[in-house]
Structures are given as structure tokens and as C-alpha cells.
Amino acid sequence: MRHLLPLLVALPLLGAALLVAVGRRLPRIAVETTGFVVSGGTAALALVLLANSAPTMTEWVGAWPSAGRESVGILVVGDGPALGMATLASLLTLAALAYSWHYFDAPPHGHTGAFTALMLVFQGAMCGFALAGDLFNAFVFFELMSVVAYALTGYRIDEAKAVQGALTFGIVNSLGAYALLMGIALLYARTGELTMARIGHGLDATGPGGPDALVLASFVLVLTGLLVKAAAVPFHFWLPDAHAVAPTPVCMLLSGVMVELGAYGVWRVYGTVFAGPGGIPAADLTRALVTLGALTAVTGAVMCWYQRHIKRLLAYSTVAHTGLFLVGLGVLTPEADDGVALYLLGHAGVKAALFACAGALLDRFGSVDEHSLHGRGRPLRATGVMFAVGALGLAGLPPFGTALGKAVTEEAVGGPLTVVYVAASAITAGAVLRVTARVFLGLGPRPRDAEYETSGSDEEPETTGLLSRIPDTMTTVPAVLLAGALAMGVVPGFGTLVARSVGRPGPGGAHAAAHWTGHGVLLGVASTALAVALAALAVTRPDRTSAPGWAAPLRRLQSGHVGDYVAWLLVGTTVLGALALPGVLGS
């Protein structure tokens, strides 16, 4: 089985190469069918390998195995988390391709297979990053994933907003990639290794007394690159700008899996490279991730609530939930890891479905503005129901998979951090329920506009023209995604299966069991009730929930100027170093 691991990367890339070579000579239906078959075949292979991921599989690509102490080949690792992320990336790519069937107005002239080819390269790069067993090739796939994401974000190149959003995305994430590469260079200078496990052993051998300045610098630089991709505060500014202009199928992947891969990278790199006695002490990582995660969750939730541009609203919801993932990863317990894995999977399905519903609004009415769409969504009953169901999934209502993951994570983090989980999930879900009530039911008066709000009115549809009827693919795909997110919390033993796949045993050597608890169910119901109450208050008393004075400066930070975002990236890197510094001083 291990010899099949490289195919998870090779199949989508070969499919993309085929479409680039002959796509312009094929009819559109042949191109889209080819992309669907290649993506689906890769997803099926990922599922088969995931089912056989115990014990962990490793493969040296190209028959270049490790020679003694030197490793010159490309190592891919097929354990539960890696293959789980590769499966998620493949299934969501398949869903996005199904959603985009005959979707766009027209492909670029003379390049019929361009969009499908880019989507396949994106899938291959995400799978490669998930499976990479050495840091340099993780960086290579990180960059390939990023470059393709820039192109997909600015796919509608005739629109200035799309080009600007893609440019901002590209500059900020490229700086994050440079930081990651510099961190890898420092680790290579210290250990002479690029394989993650060997770097970890090398740090333990050369620095048993604890980390020094070089290890701290490499840690900060590597995590900066990964946290930029995860859109953690204050590295997050590119995400709403990119989501506002990216095509809907691309938004499904950006929020559904690419951001999650950044959080996965943090978990993988720390556990493999920096967790030993020569790396960063656990207390310092906990301080850094819990602090940045809580800040990200609170900032994302507040910004989500005060958006009227629906795609930006959903993007800030992604920021908030990323913060919750980071808090869970930061406590460094097997139970929290299991909870985050479940939460991440459920969130991927729910968020991709919500973006698909937002795309239906855009193509039906030429707008994603909550205010201007007031009551206009009444004919789209199925879409409105799915939007409401997605909001309940974000809130953590049992028995959604998001609720199970949230419950397990809340149990693991405990204490005041539980309040952050309840508040962030309730506020983001309340914002989505508010949109549902206003747009699809026409409830409440139209709220007053603020001069610094970003409107989503007068957007160009992504189809030939405004649709008189939503195609079946644009309703079936989000329905299937929501059903999958619900099944994760309903299917008996699914939580335990995920916990076993994550594979990090507790202190006694036993794996944690992810299951429902009365405490978790109560917190899920409480966050849902709070979300409903917030949405009802916003709809019936819009003046009571308008932006207070203290929120205006926070909202103006999303300036759209890339120089501001670069400055905040440097601030975030400095803060990350300061949070991890006590470990170096103590050693």
C-alpha cells in the first residue's frame, strides 16, 4: 500500500497536465468530466489508504531511500492525520468541481481546461503538503498550493477587485512562505537534516539543555509561515479580501481545507520537530497558541458580526473557528487533538456548504449584500433552509460533527477557555442566522448602513447572466456536505475512529475516546440558543446591535492596503517570538 502514497499527488498533477496539453481541443463537457474523474479517483484512493493507515506507511519517492545518516529523497508519510487531511482535500475538491459544473460564464479564450486544471493542481498540492515527511518538500507543496490559490482567486481577471484581492493574497502569503523557508534553513544549518523526524532528533542531540536563540528563531519563522496560511490574527487580513473576490468553488476550498492545513501544519511540525528536549518547551507553545488562538477567535467573531458582505461574513467566521482550533491544539493533550480533528472535519463541510449557498445568491441576484437582499431570497427555499442548517452547525448544535468536536475540545481545554468556544461559535452562527432571517424570510426593518462597511451589492454573477433557476448541482452539493457534517456526529463510533486515527496516546498509553457527554451537549445547546437570541435581537432591534464606537477602529484595520497587512505580519512575528521567549531565557 505504501507505494501508492505518491499517487495522491501524482494523479491530480498528471490530470492537470493532460488538460493543459489537450484541453483547448476538447469540448467543455469532456474537460469537466476528466477533471471530475481524476479528482474522484484520487479521493477514492485516499479513502482506501486511510482505511489502511495503521501502522504508519512511509515511502521514499523515486526509489531514493535514506542512506545511513543522509536523506536525499522525498519522504511521504501516510498516517491517520496526513491521509485524513489528504482525503478531506480530495473530497472537497470533488465537491467544488461538481458544484462548478457548467458554472462559469466562459473559460478564458483558448484555454477551455484552465480552471479545472488549476483545481487539480490545487488538490495535488494540498495532498502533497499533508503527506510531506520533510520540511523542504512541505515548503514546496506549500508554495505550489499558494501560487495556484492566487491564480484561482484572481481567475476573473477582467475585474479589478479580483486582481487586487489576489495580489494582496499573494504578497502576504509569499512573505509567510519566505519566513517558513528561512526557518527551514536555520534548522538545516543546525542539524544538517530536512526530514522532520531527523530534525527533531538532531535538535535533541545538539541542544539537550533546552532551546537557544537559533531554535527560537527557526520556531518563530516556521510558525509564522504556517499561521499566515491558517489566517490567525494578526496574519489574517488577506483572507476576507481574497474570499470577497474568489469564485465560489474556490472559497469552498480556501475556507474548507486550505486554512485548516495551516493549523494541521502547526500540529505536525511542533509534534515532530520541536516537541523534544532540544526544542520549544510545551508551556511556551501553549502560551503562544492559546493566546493567539483566543485573540483570533474573539477578533474573528466580532468582525463576523458586523459584516453585511455575506462572503466576508463567512470568511471572518472561518477566522474565528481557526482560533478555536489553535486553542485546542495549544493545550497539547490527546483529547484536545481528537476534538480539534472532529471539529475541523465538521467545520469543513458546514463552511463549504455555506459558501455554496452564498454563491447561489450571487448568481441569482447579482449581490451578496445582506441589506440589499432583504426579503429577496424568499423564492430560494431550499437554499434558505440549508443556510439555516449551516448556521446551526456552526453554533455546535448536537448532533452535528461540529458539535461533537466542539464538545470534546471544550472538555479538554476546560475553565475560562470554554467561554471563548461558546461565545465565538454563538456569535458567528448568530450572524449567519441573522442573514437567513433577513434575506430568506424578509424579517425586520432594513438596518442603517455605516460609511466604513463593505457592501456586497452590484456584484457580477459568475454565470452567463442572472439565473432564473438555481441548477441542481448548486443545491445538491451543499445538501450533501451538510448531510456529511451531520453524519459525523450521528454515525456510531465515528468519533472513536477519528481519535484512533489521530494516534497520539495519553499518559497511560491508551487512546482517548471521542464521544458525547452531557456537559458537551448542554454547552452545544447553550451556544445555539445564544446564537438564536442574538439573531432575533439583531433582526427585531437593529439599532441595539449596531456597531459600537470601539468596534470602528477594529473594522478599519481591514484597510485593503497591502502595506498595512505586511506591517501587521511583522507585528505578529514579534508577538509570537515574545510569547515563546521565556523558554529560551529559562534555559
Secondary structure, 3 states (H helix, E strand, C coil): CHHHCCHHHHHHHHHHHHHHHHHHHCCHHHHHHHHHHHHHHHHHHHHHHHHCCCCCEEEEECCCCCECCECCCEEEEECHHHHHHHHHHHHHHHHHHHHCCCCCCCCCCCCCCHHHHHHHHHHHHHHHHHHECEHHHHHHHHHHHHHHHHHHHCCCCCCHHHHHHHHHHHHHHHHHHHHHHHHHHHHHHHHCCCEHHHHHHHHHHHCCCCCCHHHHHHHHHHHHHHHHHHCCCCCCCHHHHHHHHCCHHHHHHHHHHHHHHHHHHHHHHHHHHHCCCCCCCHHHHHHHHHHHHHHHHHHHHHHHHCCCEHHHHHHHHHHHHHHHHHHHHHCCCHHHHHHHHHHHHHHHHHHHHHHHHHHHHHHHHCCCECCCCCCCCCCCHHHHHHHHHHHHHHHCCCCCHHHHHHHHHHHHHCCCHHHHHHHHHHHHHHHHHHHHHHHHHCCCCCCCCCCCCCCCCCCCCCCCCCCCCCCCHHHHHHHHHHHHHHHHHHCCCHHHHHHHHHCCCCCCCCCCCCCCCHHHHHHHHHHHHHHHHHHHHHHHCHHHHCCCCCHHHHHHCCCCCHHHHHHHHHHHHHHHHHHHHHHHHHC
